[in-house]
Amino acid sequence: MSKPQSSDIDKDQYPQSLQGHAPWLWNRPCGVAQGCLILAHGAGAPMDSPFLQQMAENLAGRGIAVLRFEFAYMALRRAGAGKRPPNPQAQLLEEWRQLYRQVRQTVTGPLLLGGKSMGGRMASLLADEVQADGLVCLGYPFYPRGRADKPRVAHLAQLRTPCLIVQGERDALGDRRTVAGYSLASSIQLHWLAGADHDLKPLRASGYSHEQALAQAADAIAGFLAGLK
């Protein structure tokens, strides 16, 4: 396993619509990358949250380049505009499109979309349209918290893009028992983390740490990418 390089910020390549807000944040492996994953944040935490930072480092250590970015509302929050809710879905998807198009022009090899929670859900809505090589969702929000009667899975029944969803068995936005009742496309693989929650954090009684769970998630993603070739 190669050691990742230090993460670095690329201000020059950020999409024009977001200039003046947040730059890209890269984690690149030493040597040739096996692929690149664009990783979006969730609704409430930024691209440099401890969760995404650890995942990016784990993946770079497994030969996968990771590009993190922020949606406009989160970038404005970082700039001091105060706490803001996510932008409407149409705007989030357009930001994703712009980013994907620009990265696709500069990255060779497999290019995957993905994200934590909301970021992964937005990627899942766009993956087929942009013909991404793969899709990775970390803690997919199958339904709003406390509203299992409002599933967000209709598009997942027809998804064509190869997809890996890494999910905690006790995720409050999609636990294993509830998700088992959904009709998901054959392109979707589910990797369950025993006793883990929406942040992929396992119960203390499970005997393994959050760091170990995130390492297991990174192993699953690396295996998924290897299987795409």
N, C-alpha and C positions, 0 to 999 in steps of 0.2 A: 504493500500500500504506500503510495507516495504521499509526502507531506505537502499540505497546501501552502501556497504563497500567502503573504499577508494580503488582506482585502484592500482594494484600492478604489478610489472614486473617480469616475469619468464624467466630468462636467460638460465636455464638448459635444457629446453624442446624445444628450437628452432631447426628446421630441420638442419641436418648436412650440407647441401649444403649452408646454410646461416650463419653458425657459424662465429662469428667475426663481424657480422653486427648488425642488430637490434634484440632485444629480443621481446618476446610476451608482450602484455599489456592487463591485465585482469581487468574487472569490474565485481565483483561478488555480488549477492544479499545477504542479511542476510537470513539465513535459507536455505532450500532446493530450488535449482533453478528449475523452470518449464521447462527449456530447455537451450541450449547453442547456440549462434549465433556467427559464425566466420565472422568478418566484415573487408573487405578489403577497402583500401583507393582508391581514384580516381587517375587520371593520374598525377595531379600536386601538391597535398597536402599530407602530411604524416599522419601516423596513429594517431598522437596526435593533429591533427588540431582541432580548436574550434568546428567545425561541428561534427566530430566523437566523440570528448570528450563529448559533450552535449548529443549526441544520446546514447552513451554507459552508461552514468549516468542515463538518462531517462529510459533505458531498464532495468538496474539493479534495479532501483526503482520499476519496475513492475515485478520483480521476474525472470528476464532473465539474465543469465550469458553471458557476451560479451567478446570475445577474438579478439583483434586487432593485426595485424602484418603488416610488410612492405615487398613489393617485393624487390628483390636484388638491382635494380637500385635506389630505394628510400632510401634504407639502406646505399648505397654507398654515396648518396648525403648527408645524415645526417652525415656520417663519414668525410665529407669535400672534397669529390671528385668533387664538383661543380654540377651545374644543368645538369641532364641527362634526355633523353627521356625514355619512358617505353621500357623495353626489348621486343623482338619479342613475339607475342602471344603464340607460342609454349612453350617458356620458362616460361612465366607467368602462363600458365596452369599447367606446371610440378611443379612449386613451390606450386601452390594450391593443387595439388595431394599429394605431400609430407606432407604438413601441415595437410590436412584433415585426411590422414591415421594415422598420429601420434596422433592427437587430438581424433579421433574416438576410439583409444585404451584406452584412459584415461577418457573419458566423458561418463557417463551413461545418459540415457534419450534422448529426441529428440536433434539432432544436425543439425543445419541449416547453410547453406552457404549464404553469402550476401556481399553487399558492396555499396559504393558510386560510381555512374557513371561507370567508367571503371572497377573498382573492382567488381561491381555487374554484369557487362556484362561478365567478365571472369568467374564468379561463375555460371552464367546461361549456359555457354557453357560446364560446367563440372558437373552440378548437377545430370543429369540423369546417367552419367557414374559412379559416385561414390555412387549413390543411397542415396543421401542426404534426410533427412526427410522433408526438406523444403528449400525454396529459398526466400530471401528478397533483393530487389533492391531499392536503394534510389536514385532517379533521374536517371532512365535508359537512356543511350545515344542511342535513337532509330535511330539517324542519326548524322553525323558530323555537327558541327555548320555551318549553312548556306547551307547545302547540304541535304535537305529533299528528293532529288532524289536518295540518296544513303542509303536506309534503312538498318538497321542491325537487321532484324527481322526473317530471314528465319528459324532459329532454334527454334524460339519461337512458331511457328505454330505446332510443334510436341512435345513440352516440356511436359514431364510426371510428373515431380516433382511439387508438390503444390507450387505455387509462389505468392508472394505479391509484386507488384510494387507500390511504393509511389512516385507520380509524381506531380510536380507543373503544373497547368493549362497553364502557359505561359512559360514553359521550352523551351529554344531555341534549345534543342536537342531532343525534343519530346513534342510538345504542344498537348492539348486535341483534337483539331479539326483534326490534322494530324494523331494522334494515333488511332482515331476512325475509320480510313479507313483501318487499318491493320487486317489481319486474325490471331488472336492469339489463342493459345490452350485454351481449357476449364479449364485447370489447373491453369490459370493465373487470379488473381484478381487485379484490378486496383483501387487504392485509390487516388483520386485527391484532391489536396490542392488548394483551391480557390485563384486565383491571385498570386500563388507562382512561383518562377523561378527554375533554375536548382539546386540551393542550398536550395530549399524548403523555400525560403524567400518570404513572401507575400508583395504585394504593401502596402505602408504606408496608402493609402486610404482604404484598406480593413478593417481597424479597429482592426487587431490583429497582434501581434508581431512575430518575427522569433522564439523566445522561445516558444510561444504558438503553432506555426506551428510544431515545432519539438516534442513538447509534444503530439500533435495530431497524428503525425507519429508514435510515440512510442506506443500510445494507439492502433493504427491500427495493429501494429506488435504483440502486446500482444494478441489482439483478434484473429489474424491469427493463432498464435501458439496454443492458446486454442482450436481452431477449428480443429487442426490436431490430437487431442487425441481421 
